[in-house]
Amino acid sequence: MANIFGTKWGSSTLGTPGGTVTWSIAGAGLDISRFGINTLQSVSGNSFLNYNFVNVIADAFAEWSTYGDIEFQQVADGGGAAGVGLDADIRIFFGAIPGSTAGYAFYPSSHGSAIAGDILLDTLTVFNTNQTLFRSIVLHEVGHALGLGHVDDNSILTPTISETTLQPDDIAGIQAIYGVQDNVPPNNNNSIDQTLVGTGGRDTIKGNDGDDTIDGGGARDTLYGGDDDDIVDGGTGNDLLFGNSGNDSLLGENGKDILKGGSGDDTLEGGAGDDVLKGGRDSDVLISGDGNDILWGGKNADQFVFGDNHGVDRIFDFAAKNSLEKIDLSGVTGFDSFSDVRAAATKKNGHVLIDTGPGSLIVIKDTPLWQLDASDFLF
């Protein structure tokens, strides 16, 4: 199990709920010397990160809350130096950290210290990492801010981060400190086909073997399809959906969802909200839905599907050099041929931007415009 430091939020008694812990994003120009480094001032994350890092941080908090009986709420930062003011329990700063350290975090305090739980993230490390690794770093530091120390392996809390989600030892640790979150259904370790429905609260459901149908229902759910061909529906709320192996269908529906297909030929549909879709291995179909979505096809030939009013969506790994991957515009009004794409496409900073209508844009990252041809699209 993860190393428990000994202090916690809420009651000082281990195994009791942490209540609602507030967090904030500190701005630029603030004194961060309380973290014990020579760098004097913080910087703004908006000044160097080109994705919605606040949503990533919120999702990291949500994963801890999925398992431990503790709630989190973002609040406006009150300003001022690190270690000053109690407007938020956990303040998150960006600043330069000497050496190779990606972040610092203070443990909770039973004495109401203003620096307790505060986090400093290294600007250079964060700038040079992708969004997935940034989330892992935040998960790691939040774990410290909740009262968990480093462990040697098989954990998000190893000194050198290798995991991207909470591992069994992490879950056991957070539950030892704060107790078990309500509405965590038991695992289902059998190979029959199952229909599993959430409670309406924050659920964690694992389908395991068999062709399962999983419906998270309301609130923020974590759903695992397991092996074989599963249908996983997040419902309302900001959900985390895993297809795992097999040819799975994942539907985020409403909310800011993260969908990960895993191995197999999967279909991922974000639905409404700003979603992250990651196909994983094999040939996947990623359907953007409404909202501003981030799309990663993963290995092998994938298909990216858009309709009218799809929002501002980003494809991060489109292989324009071959004719195997496709961008499906058959559902977008006014796009009937490649000439329509060329008329709507521009290039900016090494990316292709396709204007598909008011408020809608497809950004194909790190792709020269000249590499695109009619074989890359479906109409």
C-alpha positions as CSV (number, residue, x, y, z in Angstrom):
1,M,0.0,0.0,0.0
2,A,1.1,3.6,-0.5
3,N,3.1,5.3,2.2
4,I,0.7,7.3,4.5
5,F,2.4,10.4,5.8
6,G,0.0,10.8,8.8
7,T,-1.8,14.1,8.3
8,K,-5.0,14.5,6.4
9,W,-7.9,16.9,5.5
10,G,-10.9,16.9,7.7
11,S,-10.8,15.0,11.0
12,S,-7.3,13.8,12.0
13,T,-8.5,10.3,12.5
14,L,-7.4,8.0,9.6
15,G,-10.3,6.4,7.7
16,T,-12.7,9.3,8.1
17,P,-14.0,11.5,5.3
18,G,-12.0,14.5,4.2
19,G,-15.0,16.7,3.6
20,T,-14.8,19.3,0.8
21,V,-11.3,20.5,0.0
22,T,-11.0,23.6,-2.1
23,W,-8.3,24.2,-4.7
24,S,-7.2,27.1,-6.9
25,I,-4.8,28.1,-9.7
26,A,-2.4,30.8,-8.6
27,G,-1.6,33.6,-11.0
28,A,1.7,35.2,-12.1
29,G,4.2,37.3,-10.3
30,L,3.6,35.8,-6.8
31,D,6.4,35.0,-4.3
32,I,7.0,31.2,-4.3
33,S,10.1,31.2,-2.1
34,R,8.2,29.3,0.6
35,F,8.8,26.2,-1.6
36,G,12.4,26.5,-0.6
37,I,13.9,27.4,-4.0
38,N,15.6,30.6,-5.2
39,T,13.1,31.3,-7.9
40,L,11.0,34.2,-6.6
41,Q,8.0,34.5,-8.7
42,S,5.3,32.3,-10.2
43,V,4.1,32.4,-13.8
44,S,0.7,31.8,-15.4
45,G,0.0,28.5,-16.9
46,N,-1.9,30.2,-19.7
47,S,1.4,31.8,-20.8
48,F,2.9,28.6,-22.0
49,L,0.3,25.8,-22.2
50,N,-1.8,25.5,-25.3
51,Y,-4.5,23.2,-23.9
52,N,-7.1,23.5,-21.1
53,F,-4.7,22.6,-18.3
54,V,-7.3,23.5,-15.7
55,N,-9.6,20.8,-16.9
56,V,-6.7,18.3,-16.7
57,I,-6.1,19.3,-13.1
58,A,-9.7,19.0,-12.2
59,D,-9.8,15.5,-13.7
60,A,-6.8,14.5,-11.6
61,F,-8.6,15.6,-8.5
62,A,-11.7,13.8,-9.7
63,E,-9.8,10.5,-10.0
64,W,-8.7,10.6,-6.4
65,S,-12.2,11.5,-5.3
66,T,-13.6,8.5,-7.2
67,Y,-12.0,6.2,-4.7
68,G,-11.5,8.1,-1.5
69,D,-14.3,9.8,0.5
70,I,-13.2,13.3,-0.1
71,E,-14.6,16.0,-2.3
72,F,-12.9,18.8,-4.3
73,Q,-14.1,22.2,-5.4
74,Q,-12.3,24.8,-7.5
75,V,-12.4,28.3,-6.2
76,A,-10.9,31.6,-7.3
77,D,-7.4,32.2,-6.0
78,G,-7.0,34.9,-3.5
79,G,-3.6,36.0,-4.7
80,G,-0.6,36.6,-2.5
81,A,2.6,34.7,-1.8
82,A,2.7,31.0,-1.4
83,G,2.0,30.2,2.3
84,V,-0.2,33.3,2.7
85,G,-4.0,33.2,2.9
86,L,-6.5,30.5,3.3
87,D,-8.9,31.2,0.5
88,A,-8.2,27.8,-1.0
89,D,-6.9,24.7,0.8
90,I,-4.7,23.7,-2.1
91,R,-3.1,26.4,-4.2
92,I,-1.3,25.3,-7.4
93,F,1.6,27.4,-8.7
94,F,3.7,27.3,-11.8
95,G,7.4,28.3,-11.5
96,A,10.9,27.3,-12.4
97,I,12.3,24.5,-10.2
98,P,16.1,23.9,-10.4
99,G,17.3,20.4,-11.5
100,S,15.0,17.6,-12.8
101,T,12.2,17.9,-10.2
102,A,8.8,18.1,-11.9
103,G,6.9,19.3,-8.9
104,Y,6.7,19.9,-5.1
105,A,3.8,19.5,-2.8
106,F,3.3,20.0,0.9
107,Y,1.4,17.4,2.9
108,P,-1.9,18.4,4.7
109,S,-1.5,20.0,8.1
110,S,-3.6,19.5,11.2
111,H,-2.7,23.0,12.3
112,G,-4.4,25.0,9.5
113,S,-1.1,26.1,7.9
114,A,-1.6,28.2,4.8
115,I,1.2,26.3,2.9
116,A,-0.3,22.9,3.7
117,G,-1.3,21.0,0.5
118,D,0.1,23.7,-1.9
119,I,1.7,22.5,-5.1
120,L,4.4,23.9,-7.3
121,L,4.8,22.6,-10.9
122,D,8.0,23.1,-12.8
123,T,7.4,25.3,-15.9
124,L,10.1,23.7,-18.1
125,T,9.1,20.1,-17.3
126,V,5.4,20.9,-17.9
127,F,6.1,22.8,-21.2
128,N,8.1,19.8,-22.6
129,T,5.5,17.1,-21.7
130,N,2.4,16.1,-23.4
131,Q,-1.1,16.4,-21.8
132,T,-1.1,12.8,-20.6
133,L,2.2,13.1,-18.7
134,F,1.1,16.5,-17.3
135,R,-1.9,14.7,-15.9
136,S,0.3,12.0,-14.3
137,I,2.5,14.7,-12.7
138,V,-0.6,16.4,-11.2
139,L,-2.0,13.1,-10.0
140,H,1.3,12.4,-8.3
141,E,1.5,15.8,-6.6
142,V,-2.1,15.8,-5.5
143,G,-1.5,12.5,-3.9
144,H,1.2,14.1,-1.7
145,A,-1.2,17.0,-1.0
146,L,-3.7,14.5,0.3
147,G,-1.2,12.8,2.6
148,L,0.5,10.0,0.6
149,G,4.3,9.6,0.4
150,H,6.5,8.0,-2.2
151,V,6.6,4.3,-2.8
152,D,9.0,2.1,-4.8
153,D,6.9,0.7,-7.7
154,N,3.4,0.0,-9.1
155,S,2.0,3.4,-8.1
156,I,1.4,6.9,-9.4
157,L,3.6,7.9,-6.4
158,T,6.9,6.5,-7.5
159,P,9.6,9.2,-7.5
160,T,10.0,8.6,-11.3
161,I,6.5,8.6,-12.7
162,S,5.6,5.7,-15.0
163,E,1.9,5.3,-14.5
164,T,-1.0,7.3,-16.0
165,T,-3.8,6.4,-13.6
166,L,-4.2,5.4,-10.0
167,Q,-2.9,1.9,-9.2
168,P,-4.3,-0.6,-6.6
169,D,-1.8,0.6,-3.9
170,D,-2.8,4.2,-4.5
171,I,-6.5,3.4,-4.1
172,A,-5.8,1.4,-1.0
173,G,-3.8,4.3,0.4
174,I,-6.4,7.0,-0.2
175,Q,-9.1,4.8,1.2
176,A,-7.0,4.1,4.3
177,I,-6.8,7.9,4.9
178,Y,-10.3,9.0,4.0
179,G,-12.4,5.9,3.8
180,V,-14.2,4.5,0.7
181,Q,-16.2,6.8,-1.5
182,D,-19.9,6.1,-1.7
183,N,-21.4,4.3,-4.7
184,V,-18.3,2.3,-5.6
185,P,-19.9,-1.0,-6.8
186,P,-17.9,-4.2,-6.3
187,N,-15.8,-5.7,-9.1
188,N,-17.4,-8.3,-11.3
189,N,-14.9,-11.1,-11.9
190,N,-16.7,-13.4,-14.2
191,S,-16.8,-14.2,-17.9
192,I,-20.5,-14.0,-18.6
193,D,-22.2,-11.2,-20.5
194,Q,-23.5,-8.6,-18.1
195,T,-25.6,-5.5,-17.9
196,L,-24.2,-3.2,-15.2
197,V,-26.0,0.0,-14.3
198,G,-24.6,2.7,-11.9
199,T,-26.3,4.0,-8.9
200,G,-26.8,7.6,-10.1
201,G,-23.9,8.7,-7.9
202,R,-20.2,8.5,-8.6
203,D,-19.7,4.9,-9.7
204,T,-16.7,2.7,-10.4
205,I,-17.8,-0.3,-12.5
206,K,-15.6,-3.0,-14.0
207,G,-17.1,-5.4,-16.5
208,N,-14.1,-7.8,-16.9
209,D,-14.7,-10.8,-19.3
210,G,-17.8,-11.2,-21.5
211,D,-19.7,-8.8,-23.8
212,D,-20.9,-6.3,-21.2
213,T,-23.2,-3.3,-21.3
214,I,-22.3,-0.7,-18.7
215,D,-24.3,2.4,-18.0
216,G,-22.8,4.9,-15.5
217,G,-25.9,7.0,-15.2
218,G,-25.6,10.4,-13.5
219,A,-22.6,12.0,-11.8
220,R,-18.9,11.4,-12.4
221,D,-18.2,7.7,-13.2
222,T,-15.2,5.5,-13.9
223,L,-16.2,2.6,-16.1
224,Y,-14.0,-0.3,-17.4
225,G,-15.3,-2.6,-20.1
226,G,-12.8,-5.3,-19.5
227,D,-12.2,-8.1,-22.1
228,D,-14.4,-8.9,-25.1
229,D,-16.8,-6.5,-26.9
230,D,-18.4,-4.0,-24.5
231,I,-20.8,-1.1,-24.7
232,V,-19.8,1.5,-22.2
233,D,-22.1,4.6,-21.7
234,G,-20.9,7.3,-19.3
235,G,-24.2,9.2,-19.1
236,T,-24.2,12.6,-17.6
237,G,-21.3,14.0,-15.6
238,N,-17.5,14.1,-16.3
239,D,-16.7,10.4,-16.9
240,L,-13.7,8.3,-17.4
241,L,-14.3,5.3,-19.8
242,F,-12.0,2.5,-20.6
243,G,-12.7,-0.1,-23.3
244,N,-9.7,-2.3,-22.5
245,S,-9.4,-5.2,-24.9
246,G,-12.0,-6.2,-27.5
247,N,-14.0,-4.2,-30.1
248,D,-15.8,-1.7,-27.8
249,S,-18.3,1.1,-28.1
250,L,-17.7,4.0,-25.7
251,L,-20.1,6.9,-25.4
252,G,-19.4,9.9,-23.2
253,E,-22.7,11.6,-23.6
254,N,-22.9,14.9,-21.5
255,G,-20.0,16.3,-19.6
256,K,-16.3,16.6,-20.0
257,D,-15.4,12.9,-20.6
258,I,-12.2,11.0,-21.2
259,L,-12.6,7.9,-23.4
260,K,-9.8,5.3,-23.9
261,G,-10.4,2.5,-26.3
262,G,-7.5,0.2,-25.6
263,S,-6.8,-2.7,-27.9
264,G,-9.3,-3.8,-30.5
265,D,-11.3,-1.9,-33.2
266,D,-13.2,0.6,-31.0
267,T,-15.8,3.3,-31.6
268,L,-15.5,6.3,-29.3
269,E,-18.1,9.0,-29.3
270,G,-17.6,12.0,-27.1
271,G,-21.1,13.4,-27.1
272,A,-21.7,16.9,-25.7
273,G,-18.9,18.6,-23.7
274,D,-15.2,19.1,-24.1
275,D,-14.0,15.5,-24.4
276,V,-10.7,13.6,-24.8
277,L,-10.8,10.6,-27.1
278,K,-7.9,8.1,-27.3
279,G,-8.4,5.2,-29.6
280,G,-5.4,3.1,-28.5
281,R,-4.3,0.2,-30.6
282,D,-5.9,-1.2,-33.8
283,S,-8.2,0.7,-36.1
284,D,-10.7,2.9,-34.2
285,V,-13.5,5.3,-35.1
286,L,-13.5,8.6,-33.1
287,I,-16.7,10.7,-33.3
288,S,-16.2,14.2,-32.0
289,G,-19.7,15.2,-31.0
290,D,-20.4,18.7,-29.6
291,G,-17.9,20.7,-27.7
292,N,-14.1,21.2,-28.1
293,D,-12.6,17.8,-28.3
294,I,-9.1,16.3,-28.3
295,L,-8.6,13.3,-30.6
296,W,-5.8,10.7,-30.5
297,G,-6.3,7.8,-32.9
298,G,-3.3,5.8,-31.6
299,K,-1.7,3.0,-33.5
300,N,-3.0,1.7,-36.9
301,A,-5.4,3.3,-39.3
302,D,-8.2,5.4,-37.6
303,Q,-11.2,7.3,-38.7
304,F,-12.1,10.7,-37.3
305,V,-15.8,11.7,-37.8
306,F,-17.3,15.2,-37.6
307,G,-20.8,16.6,-38.0
308,D,-22.3,20.1,-38.1
309,N,-21.6,22.4,-35.1
310,H,-18.9,20.0,-33.8
311,G,-16.9,22.8,-32.0
312,V,-13.1,23.3,-32.1
313,D,-11.5,19.9,-32.3
314,R,-7.9,18.9,-32.5
315,I,-6.5,15.7,-34.1
316,F,-3.0,15.0,-32.6
317,D,-1.8,12.1,-34.6
318,F,-3.3,12.1,-38.1
319,A,-1.1,10.2,-40.6
320,A,-1.5,12.2,-43.8
321,K,1.4,10.5,-45.5
322,N,-0.7,7.4,-46.3
323,S,-4.3,6.9,-47.5
324,L,-5.3,4.6,-44.7
325,E,-6.5,7.1,-42.0
326,K,-9.6,9.1,-42.8
327,I,-11.3,12.3,-41.8
328,D,-15.1,11.8,-42.3
329,L,-16.9,15.0,-43.3
330,S,-20.0,13.3,-44.7
331,G,-22.0,14.8,-41.8
332,V,-20.8,18.4,-42.3
333,T,-23.0,20.6,-44.5
334,G,-21.2,22.1,-47.5
335,F,-18.3,19.6,-47.7
336,D,-18.9,17.3,-50.7
337,S,-15.4,17.1,-52.2
338,F,-11.8,17.7,-51.5
339,S,-12.1,21.1,-53.3
340,D,-14.4,22.2,-50.4
341,V,-11.6,21.1,-47.9
342,R,-9.0,23.1,-49.8
343,A,-11.2,26.2,-49.9
344,A,-11.7,26.0,-46.1
345,A,-8.2,25.0,-45.1
346,T,-5.4,27.2,-43.9
347,K,-2.0,26.5,-42.3
348,K,-0.7,28.0,-39.1
349,N,2.4,27.2,-37.1
350,G,2.8,23.8,-38.8
351,H,-0.9,22.8,-38.3
352,V,-3.8,22.6,-40.7
353,L,-7.0,24.5,-39.8
354,I,-10.2,23.5,-41.6
355,D,-13.1,26.0,-41.0
356,T,-16.2,23.9,-41.1
357,G,-18.7,26.6,-40.1
358,P,-19.4,29.2,-37.4
359,G,-17.8,28.1,-34.2
360,S,-16.4,24.9,-35.7
361,L,-12.8,24.2,-36.6
362,I,-10.8,21.0,-37.2
363,V,-7.1,21.5,-36.2
364,I,-4.8,18.8,-37.7
365,K,-1.7,19.1,-35.5
366,D,1.8,18.9,-37.0
367,T,0.7,18.3,-40.5
368,P,1.7,20.3,-43.6
369,L,-1.2,21.4,-45.8
370,W,0.5,20.0,-48.9
371,Q,0.4,16.5,-47.5
372,L,-3.4,16.3,-47.5
373,D,-5.2,15.0,-50.5
374,A,-8.6,13.5,-51.4
375,S,-7.7,10.1,-50.2
376,D,-7.5,11.4,-46.6
377,F,-11.2,12.3,-46.5
378,L,-14.7,10.8,-46.7
379,F,-17.7,12.8,-48.1
